[in-house]
Amino acid sequence: MAPDAPPTLDELLATAVRATARGAELMRTRDPGQLAGKGDRDYASEVDLAVERDLRAFLADATPHIGFLGEEEGSTGGAVGTGGAGGGEQWVLDPIDGTVNFAHGVPLCGVSLALVRDRRPVVGVVELPFLASRYTATAGRGAYRDGRPIRIRGADRLPDALVNLGDYAVGEDAEERNAPRFALAAGIARTALRVRMLGSAAIDLVWVAEGRADVSIALSNKPWDMAAGTLIAREAGAAVVDVDGTPHTLDSSATIAAPTPLLDEVLAVVAAAVGS
């Protein structure tokens, strides 16, 4: 690469892998420590903050031209897609996706890091330190687990599908926001083979990518939760859409990943719940 040439996607993926490996090591070697409240029934651990601060500094050094957005402490270097310091590029990090699981010793948690370019994820890494798994993708080049290609399972009817649902809402207006979630759980449970709630949006999505689940439905869309996982799921062959079936973006109201043959059936259940 010429000295002034921008890094390639492969080089940016290698940087992201080094970053998430640092975060995973902190998760493996530190106790959760003090839990800092973030509102009603939500918190961040000391390790969330340690991972975010470490990766923010590492990525600022490795890619000073790219901005950064972390779940816990916000943005530096320009916002996603605004053409700021990173010209529309920003690293988007969930330092521990599944903090409640982590704090309780449940291994379903990990580091989720994406590079978003002009509001579209183009690099994604989800590292699961307690499951010894790393999922990666770059736009247009497929999805991988530990360097091996992965693909969706390809179920074509809900009675054969294992469905992951996103967490229930907490905090302000939780009762109102949970009404469609309760309706969705009831509707899916009436039809699907099984329903799971894993407590990690990133795992929901990468397990669809790998075929460990068939569908992931979350009535939410925070960039740090979804950016890496949606890219990995899409690159593995899943349709990733909003509630109306349009392609998923950072502006979507929900995050739904499913094999294309299942999509209409899934969207019908979602529509019934959201409209109820």
C-alpha angles and dihedrals in degrees: 000000000000113000094251098036116114115249117266123240089255090055092047090049090052089052091049091050091052090049096050090046088059090051093047091052091054090051092050096047105038133065116233090254120186116004113223115208119239097182135296110359095341132105147158123230126224087253092056088058094043093051094047094048093046094049093043090056094042094050093043088057096042097042109017092168093062124080125227136223120187127183095231106040106020133225137346127175100024136317128279112281097355096110090241126143092326095046089243094324124119138161109232116202138187099188092200116010102198100031093167090053090048093050090052096047094252109146095218097102138090152148117290118195129170136174109223117199118188090343094309126103110237100167126036135178127177113184119192106192098185093048094044091233134132122189120195140176141168122198112277096001106087134250129281143191113208089340096310121112116252132197136186118265094240105224110178103196133044096234086065096044133100106211127202115206126200122245123279116259123263132188129033115014091002093145092054094043092048096055093083090041091056090047090049093051090050093047095048092044090057092058115018126087091239139343125220134186107196101174095235123088091197092055091045089059102039091048088056087051091052096042096248087119131018104213137023120196124181122167089211139067118199110165095228091052098046115022099085097035096048091053092049092048093047093048089051091057104269124135106236113197149151123253091276093053096253116136113281117257136167087269097055118119094219140019119230124172122183143136109278094245089058097044101092092048092049093046091051091057091046092049091051091052098044091047095046 
